[in-house]
Amino acid sequence: MDRTVSDALRTPAIGQEEPKWASWSDDALLDLPMCGLDVGFKGGFLDQPIAELTRELEGRGLPFRPHFWLSNEWFTPDGVPGIAVPFYLAHPRLAKLEEAQMLEVEGGTTEWCLRILRHEAGHAIENAYQIRRRKTRRHIFGKSSQRYPLYYSPRPYSRSFVRHLDLWYAQSHPDEDFAETFAVWLTPDSLWEERYRGWPVLKKLRYVDGLMKELRGTPPFVTTREEVDALPSLTTTLREHYERKRRYYGIERHLQYDPDLKRLFPTMPSHASKRSAATFLNHFRREVRRKVASWTGEYQYTIDQVLEDMIQRCRELNLRVPVAEDQAKLDFTILLTVHTMNFLRSGRHRVAL
């Protein structure tokens, strides 16, 4: 999946007056309370993915339509048949700030945004039709009353869960399992019968398929238009928001890299005149971070912390690059991917929920 920011999100909405903060520096913008952003949906990047989600629900014969509002993050509140969308998708300047602070823009392409919207629509439709109350739903997916963990340790090769969003998100909680299964079912041309043939998770997909057929043409039971933590109500500054967000997606930095780094960037006297490994890694840090995030599904911010540790160790050990740049890039990209995947599989990895 392409995790870069789409051109549509980089372009201001046509015909709308630019807010005064659009030309501010990052430092000035970070001191602005979130309630002072004064942005909306219409005419911008979000129009297309929301319209596509509506078409997909309509194509399935479901009269349910979630309502949307801007907030600090993606979420669907319990009992509310609507979806909160992060503020940074409402304006190119805010997307640029998000990328500067978190190194990526979650949902920053139409495809990526649609994946998240389908997932959140799974939560919203559960609320709209009170699906969690159904005995069969609780039996197949588990109880919604199960406590949400702050972190979870995924099992990447489990066949009891669908794979839709990154980081094996369906494994984090029964409600997320349902939402992810619904998203796979809703996605056009997902070919889920073929893709998951022989997997235990097929039982979940068939349950969702039968349930949605049952709900065709049925008006939602819950119709509240409540907007929880709507952007105009948030008094936290953007600086405080990002400080908290970076702490949340941090990792326990205890991996040992030295043996692999020394093998890749040896310290022999004959290499003393070669390029510094720390300088080399800094030079293509953004490129390798994006590649590994795309392959593993890990957050770029988390991977960047690993990179920072590796660069620091290269600097402290005075490591050098003994081979051609292209070969060194390839070797290091493989090394970083292996470390990331080993950490994911080890059970020591905890994904922030």
Contacts in CASP RR format, 6 or more apart in sequence:
PFRMAT RR
TARGET T0000
AUTHOR 0000-0000-0000
METHOD contacts of the structure
MODEL  1
MDRTVSDALRTPAIGQEEPKWASWSDDALLDLPMCGLDVGFKGGFLDQPI
AELTRELEGRGLPFRPHFWLSNEWFTPDGVPGIAVPFYLAHPRLAKLEEA
QMLEVEGGTTEWCLRILRHEAGHAIENAYQIRRRKTRRHIFGKSSQRYPL
YYSPRPYSRSFVRHLDLWYAQSHPDEDFAETFAVWLTPDSLWEERYRGWP
VLKKLRYVDGLMKELRGTPPFVTTREEVDALPSLTTTLREHYERKRRYYG
IERHLQYDPDLKRLFPTMPSHASKRSAATFLNHFRREVRRKVASWTGEYQ
YTIDQVLEDMIQRCRELNLRVPVAEDQAKLDFTILLTVHTMNFLRSGRHR
VAL
1 111 0 8 1.000
1 112 0 8 1.000
1 115 0 8 1.000
1 166 0 8 1.000
1 294 0 8 1.000
2 109 0 8 1.000
2 111 0 8 1.000
2 112 0 8 1.000
2 294 0 8 1.000
3 104 0 8 1.000
3 109 0 8 1.000
3 112 0 8 1.000
3 290 0 8 1.000
3 293 0 8 1.000
3 294 0 8 1.000
3 300 0 8 1.000
4 109 0 8 1.000
4 290 0 8 1.000
5 95 0 8 1.000
5 99 0 8 1.000
5 105 0 8 1.000
5 108 0 8 1.000
5 109 0 8 1.000
6 45 0 8 1.000
6 108 0 8 1.000
6 109 0 8 1.000
6 110 0 8 1.000
8 44 0 8 1.000
8 45 0 8 1.000
8 48 0 8 1.000
8 110 0 8 1.000
9 45 0 8 1.000
9 89 0 8 1.000
9 92 0 8 1.000
9 95 0 8 1.000
9 105 0 8 1.000
9 108 0 8 1.000
9 109 0 8 1.000
10 92 0 8 1.000
10 95 0 8 1.000
10 96 0 8 1.000
11 45 0 8 1.000
11 92 0 8 1.000
12 18 0 8 1.000
12 22 0 8 1.000
12 91 0 8 1.000
12 92 0 8 1.000
13 42 0 8 1.000
13 43 0 8 1.000
13 44 0 8 1.000
14 43 0 8 1.000
16 43 0 8 1.000
19 37 0 8 1.000
19 38 0 8 1.000
19 39 0 8 1.000
19 91 0 8 1.000
19 93 0 8 1.000
21 28 0 8 1.000
21 29 0 8 1.000
21 32 0 8 1.000
21 37 0 8 1.000
21 93 0 8 1.000
22 91 0 8 1.000
22 93 0 8 1.000
24 32 0 8 1.000
26 97 0 8 1.000
26 100 0 8 1.000
29 93 0 8 1.000
29 97 0 8 1.000
29 238 0 8 1.000
30 97 0 8 1.000
30 237 0 8 1.000
30 238 0 8 1.000
30 239 0 8 1.000
30 242 0 8 1.000
31 237 0 8 1.000
31 238 0 8 1.000
31 239 0 8 1.000
32 237 0 8 1.000
32 238 0 8 1.000
33 234 0 8 1.000
33 235 0 8 1.000
33 236 0 8 1.000
33 237 0 8 1.000
33 238 0 8 1.000
34 72 0 8 1.000
34 87 0 8 1.000
34 231 0 8 1.000
34 234 0 8 1.000
34 235 0 8 1.000
34 236 0 8 1.000
34 237 0 8 1.000
34 238 0 8 1.000
34 241 0 8 1.000
35 231 0 8 1.000
35 232 0 8 1.000
35 233 0 8 1.000
35 234 0 8 1.000
35 235 0 8 1.000
36 232 0 8 1.000
37 87 0 8 1.000
37 90 0 8 1.000
37 91 0 8 1.000
37 94 0 8 1.000
37 231 0 8 1.000
38 232 0 8 1.000
39 70 0 8 1.000
39 87 0 8 1.000
39 90 0 8 1.000
39 91 0 8 1.000
39 94 0 8 1.000
39 231 0 8 1.000
40 70 0 8 1.000
40 90 0 8 1.000
41 47 0 8 1.000
41 50 0 8 1.000
41 68 0 8 1.000
41 70 0 8 1.000
41 85 0 8 1.000
41 90 0 8 1.000
44 90 0 8 1.000
45 89 0 8 1.000
45 90 0 8 1.000
45 108 0 8 1.000
45 110 0 8 1.000
45 113 0 8 1.000
46 68 0 8 1.000
46 85 0 8 1.000
46 89 0 8 1.000
46 90 0 8 1.000
46 113 0 8 1.000
48 110 0 8 1.000
49 110 0 8 1.000
49 113 0 8 1.000
49 114 0 8 1.000
49 117 0 8 1.000
50 68 0 8 1.000
50 117 0 8 1.000
52 110 0 8 1.000
52 114 0 8 1.000
53 66 0 8 1.000
53 114 0 8 1.000
53 117 0 8 1.000
53 118 0 8 1.000
53 121 0 8 1.000
54 65 0 8 1.000
56 118 0 8 1.000
56 186 0 8 1.000
56 187 0 8 1.000
56 188 0 8 1.000
57 64 0 8 1.000
57 65 0 8 1.000
57 121 0 8 1.000
57 186 0 8 1.000
60 186 0 8 1.000
60 212 0 8 1.000
60 216 0 8 1.000
61 216 0 8 1.000
61 217 0 8 1.000
62 125 0 8 1.000
62 212 0 8 1.000
62 215 0 8 1.000
62 216 0 8 1.000
62 217 0 8 1.000
63 217 0 8 1.000
63 218 0 8 1.000
63 219 0 8 1.000
63 220 0 8 1.000
64 81 0 8 1.000
64 124 0 8 1.000
64 125 0 8 1.000
64 128 0 8 1.000
64 129 0 8 1.000
64 215 0 8 1.000
64 220 0 8 1.000
66 76 0 8 1.000
66 81 0 8 1.000
66 82 0 8 1.000
66 83 0 8 1.000
66 120 0 8 1.000
66 121 0 8 1.000
66 124 0 8 1.000
66 125 0 8 1.000
66 128 0 8 1.000
67 81 0 8 1.000
67 82 0 8 1.000
67 83 0 8 1.000
67 225 0 8 1.000
67 227 0 8 1.000
68 82 0 8 1.000
68 83 0 8 1.000
68 84 0 8 1.000
68 85 0 8 1.000
69 82 0 8 1.000
69 83 0 8 1.000
69 84 0 8 1.000
69 85 0 8 1.000
69 227 0 8 1.000
69 230 0 8 1.000
69 231 0 8 1.000
70 84 0 8 1.000
70 85 0 8 1.000
70 86 0 8 1.000
70 87 0 8 1.000
70 90 0 8 1.000
70 230 0 8 1.000
70 231 0 8 1.000
71 84 0 8 1.000
71 85 0 8 1.000
71 86 0 8 1.000
71 87 0 8 1.000
71 227 0 8 1.000
71 228 0 8 1.000
71 229 0 8 1.000
71 230 0 8 1.000
71 231 0 8 1.000
71 234 0 8 1.000
72 86 0 8 1.000
72 87 0 8 1.000
72 229 0 8 1.000
72 231 0 8 1.000
72 234 0 8 1.000
72 236 0 8 1.000
72 241 0 8 1.000
73 84 0 8 1.000
73 86 0 8 1.000
74 83 0 8 1.000
74 84 0 8 1.000
74 85 0 8 1.000
74 86 0 8 1.000
74 106 0 8 1.000
74 116 0 8 1.000
74 120 0 8 1.000
75 83 0 8 1.000
75 84 0 8 1.000
75 120 0 8 1.000
75 228 0 8 1.000
76 82 0 8 1.000
76 83 0 8 1.000
76 84 0 8 1.000
76 120 0 8 1.000
76 122 0 8 1.000
76 123 0 8 1.000
76 124 0 8 1.000
76 127 0 8 1.000
77 84 0 8 1.000
77 226 0 8 1.000
77 228 0 8 1.000
78 127 0 8 1.000
79 127 0 8 1.000
79 222 0 8 1.000
79 224 0 8 1.000
80 124 0 8 1.000
80 127 0 8 1.000
80 222 0 8 1.000
80 224 0 8 1.000
80 226 0 8 1.000
80 228 0 8 1.000
81 124 0 8 1.000
81 125 0 8 1.000
81 127 0 8 1.000
81 128 0 8 1.000
81 220 0 8 1.000
81 222 0 8 1.000
81 223 0 8 1.000
81 224 0 8 1.000
82 120 0 8 1.000
82 124 0 8 1.000
82 127 0 8 1.000
83 117 0 8 1.000
83 120 0 8 1.000
83 121 0 8 1.000
83 123 0 8 1.000
83 124 0 8 1.000
84 227 0 8 1.000
84 228 0 8 1.000
84 229 0 8 1.000
84 230 0 8 1.000
86 98 0 8 1.000
86 106 0 8 1.000
87 94 0 8 1.000
87 231 0 8 1.000
88 94 0 8 1.000
88 95 0 8 1.000
88 97 0 8 1.000
88 98 0 8 1.000
88 105 0 8 1.000
89 95 0 8 1.000
89 105 0 8 1.000
89 107 0 8 1.000
89 108 0 8 1.000
89 113 0 8 1.000
95 105 0 8 1.000
95 108 0 8 1.000
97 238 0 8 1.000
98 104 0 8 1.000
98 105 0 8 1.000
99 105 0 8 1.000
101 242 0 8 1.000
101 245 0 8 1.000
101 246 0 8 1.000
102 242 0 8 1.000
102 245 0 8 1.000
102 246 0 8 1.000
102 249 0 8 1.000
102 299 0 8 1.000
102 300 0 8 1.000
102 301 0 8 1.000
103 289 0 8 1.000
103 300 0 8 1.000
103 301 0 8 1.000
103 304 0 8 1.000
104 290 0 8 1.000
104 293 0 8 1.000
104 299 0 8 1.000
104 300 0 8 1.000
104 301 0 8 1.000
106 112 0 8 1.000
106 116 0 8 1.000
107 113 0 8 1.000
107 115 0 8 1.000
107 116 0 8 1.000
115 164 0 8 1.000
115 165 0 8 1.000
115 183 0 8 1.000
116 165 0 8 1.000
118 164 0 8 1.000
118 182 0 8 1.000
118 183 0 8 1.000
118 186 0 8 1.000
118 187 0 8 1.000
119 164 0 8 1.000
119 165 0 8 1.000
119 169 0 8 1.000
119 179 0 8 1.000
119 180 0 8 1.000
119 182 0 8 1.000
119 183 0 8 1.000
120 179 0 8 1.000
121 182 0 8 1.000
121 183 0 8 1.000
121 186 0 8 1.000
122 178 0 8 1.000
122 179 0 8 1.000
122 182 0 8 1.000
122 183 0 8 1.000
122 186 0 8 1.000
123 175 0 8 1.000
123 178 0 8 1.000
123 179 0 8 1.000
125 131 0 8 1.000
125 182 0 8 1.000
126 132 0 8 1.000
126 175 0 8 1.000
126 178 0 8 1.000
126 179 0 8 1.000
127 222 0 8 1.000
128 220 0 8 1.000
128 221 0 8 1.000
128 222 0 8 1.000
128 223 0 8 1.000
129 215 0 8 1.000
129 218 0 8 1.000
129 220 0 8 1.000
129 221 0 8 1.000
129 222 0 8 1.000
130 221 0 8 1.000
130 222 0 8 1.000
131 137 0 8 1.000
131 178 0 8 1.000
131 211 0 8 1.000
132 138 0 8 1.000
132 144 0 8 1.000
132 175 0 8 1.000
134 211 0 8 1.000
136 207 0 8 1.000
137 178 0 8 1.000
137 207 0 8 1.000
137 211 0 8 1.000
138 144 0 8 1.000
140 203 0 8 1.000
140 204 0 8 1.000
140 207 0 8 1.000
141 174 0 8 1.000
141 175 0 8 1.000
141 177 0 8 1.000
141 178 0 8 1.000
141 181 0 8 1.000
141 204 0 8 1.000
142 174 0 8 1.000
142 177 0 8 1.000
143 174 0 8 1.000
144 174 0 8 1.000
144 175 0 8 1.000
146 173 0 8 1.000
146 174 0 8 1.000
148 172 0 8 1.000
148 173 0 8 1.000
148 353 0 8 1.000
149 172 0 8 1.000
149 173 0 8 1.000
149 353 0 8 1.000
150 352 0 8 1.000
150 353 0 8 1.000
151 350 0 8 1.000
151 351 0 8 1.000
151 352 0 8 1.000
151 353 0 8 1.000
152 171 0 8 1.000
152 172 0 8 1.000
152 173 0 8 1.000
152 350 0 8 1.000
152 351 0 8 1.000
152 353 0 8 1.000
153 347 0 8 1.000
153 348 0 8 1.000
153 349 0 8 1.000
153 350 0 8 1.000
153 351 0 8 1.000
154 167 0 8 1.000
154 168 0 8 1.000
154 171 0 8 1.000
154 172 0 8 1.000
154 344 0 8 1.000
154 349 0 8 1.000
154 351 0 8 1.000
155 168 0 8 1.000
155 171 0 8 1.000
156 168 0 8 1.000
156 341 0 8 1.000
156 344 0 8 1.000
156 345 0 8 1.000
158 168 0 8 1.000
158 171 0 8 1.000
159 196 0 8 1.000
159 198 0 8 1.000
159 199 0 8 1.000
159 200 0 8 1.000
159 201 0 8 1.000
160 199 0 8 1.000
160 200 0 8 1.000
160 201 0 8 1.000
161 168 0 8 1.000
161 170 0 8 1.000
161 171 0 8 1.000
161 177 0 8 1.000
161 180 0 8 1.000
161 201 0 8 1.000
162 170 0 8 1.000
162 180 0 8 1.000
162 181 0 8 1.000
162 183 0 8 1.000
162 184 0 8 1.000
162 192 0 8 1.000
162 196 0 8 1.000
162 201 0 8 1.000
162 204 0 8 1.000
162 205 0 8 1.000
163 170 0 8 1.000
164 170 0 8 1.000
164 180 0 8 1.000
164 183 0 8 1.000
164 184 0 8 1.000
164 187 0 8 1.000
165 180 0 8 1.000
165 183 0 8 1.000
166 297 0 8 1.000
166 298 0 8 1.000
167 297 0 8 1.000
167 298 0 8 1.000
167 299 0 8 1.000
167 351 0 8 1.000
168 351 0 8 1.000
169 176 0 8 1.000
169 180 0 8 1.000
170 176 0 8 1.000
170 177 0 8 1.000
170 180 0 8 1.000
170 181 0 8 1.000
171 177 0 8 1.000
172 351 0 8 1.000
172 353 0 8 1.000
173 353 0 8 1.000
177 204 0 8 1.000
178 204 0 8 1.000
178 208 0 8 1.000
181 201 0 8 1.000
181 204 0 8 1.000
181 205 0 8 1.000
181 208 0 8 1.000
182 208 0 8 1.000
182 212 0 8 1.000
184 190 0 8 1.000
184 192 0 8 1.000
184 205 0 8 1.000
185 192 0 8 1.000
185 205 0 8 1.000
185 208 0 8 1.000
185 209 0 8 1.000
185 212 0 8 1.000
192 205 0 8 1.000
193 202 0 8 1.000
193 205 0 8 1.000
196 202 0 8 1.000
196 205 0 8 1.000
246 301 0 8 1.000
248 352 0 8 1.000
249 299 0 8 1.000
249 301 0 8 1.000
249 302 0 8 1.000
249 352 0 8 1.000
250 301 0 8 1.000
250 302 0 8 1.000
250 305 0 8 1.000
250 352 0 8 1.000
251 302 0 8 1.000
251 305 0 8 1.000
251 306 0 8 1.000
252 348 0 8 1.000
252 350 0 8 1.000
253 305 0 8 1.000
253 306 0 8 1.000
253 309 0 8 1.000
255 306 0 8 1.000
255 309 0 8 1.000
255 339 0 8 1.000
255 343 0 8 1.000
257 309 0 8 1.000
257 310 0 8 1.000
257 313 0 8 1.000
257 339 0 8 1.000
258 313 0 8 1.000
258 317 0 8 1.000
260 335 0 8 1.000
260 339 0 8 1.000
261 277 0 8 1.000
261 310 0 8 1.000
261 313 0 8 1.000
261 314 0 8 1.000
261 317 0 8 1.000
261 319 0 8 1.000
262 317 0 8 1.000
262 319 0 8 1.000
264 277 0 8 1.000
264 328 0 8 1.000
264 331 0 8 1.000
264 332 0 8 1.000
264 335 0 8 1.000
265 277 0 8 1.000
265 314 0 8 1.000
265 319 0 8 1.000
265 320 0 8 1.000
265 321 0 8 1.000
265 322 0 8 1.000
266 319 0 8 1.000
266 320 0 8 1.000
266 322 0 8 1.000
267 317 0 8 1.000
267 318 0 8 1.000
267 319 0 8 1.000
267 320 0 8 1.000
268 322 0 8 1.000
271 320 0 8 1.000
271 322 0 8 1.000
272 320 0 8 1.000
274 320 0 8 1.000
274 321 0 8 1.000
274 322 0 8 1.000
275 320 0 8 1.000
275 321 0 8 1.000
276 314 0 8 1.000
276 315 0 8 1.000
276 318 0 8 1.000
276 319 0 8 1.000
276 320 0 8 1.000
276 321 0 8 1.000
277 314 0 8 1.000
277 319 0 8 1.000
277 320 0 8 1.000
277 321 0 8 1.000
278 311 0 8 1.000
278 312 0 8 1.000
278 314 0 8 1.000
278 315 0 8 1.000
278 319 0 8 1.000
280 321 0 8 1.000
280 325 0 8 1.000
280 328 0 8 1.000
281 288 0 8 1.000
281 307 0 8 1.000
281 310 0 8 1.000
281 311 0 8 1.000
281 314 0 8 1.000
281 332 0 8 1.000
282 311 0 8 1.000
284 329 0 8 1.000
285 304 0 8 1.000
285 307 0 8 1.000
285 311 0 8 1.000
287 329 0 8 1.000
288 307 0 8 1.000
288 329 0 8 1.000
288 332 0 8 1.000
288 333 0 8 1.000
288 336 0 8 1.000
289 300 0 8 1.000
289 303 0 8 1.000
289 304 0 8 1.000
289 307 0 8 1.000
290 300 0 8 1.000
291 333 0 8 1.000
291 337 0 8 1.000
292 298 0 8 1.000
292 303 0 8 1.000
292 333 0 8 1.000
292 336 0 8 1.000
292 337 0 8 1.000
292 340 0 8 1.000
293 299 0 8 1.000
293 300 0 8 1.000
293 303 0 8 1.000
295 337 0 8 1.000
296 303 0 8 1.000
296 337 0 8 1.000
296 340 0 8 1.000
296 341 0 8 1.000
296 344 0 8 1.000
298 340 0 8 1.000
298 344 0 8 1.000
303 336 0 8 1.000
303 340 0 8 1.000
306 336 0 8 1.000
306 339 0 8 1.000
306 340 0 8 1.000
307 336 0 8 1.000
310 336 0 8 1.000
313 319 0 8 1.000
321 328 0 8 1.000
323 331 0 8 1.000
343 349 0 8 1.000
END
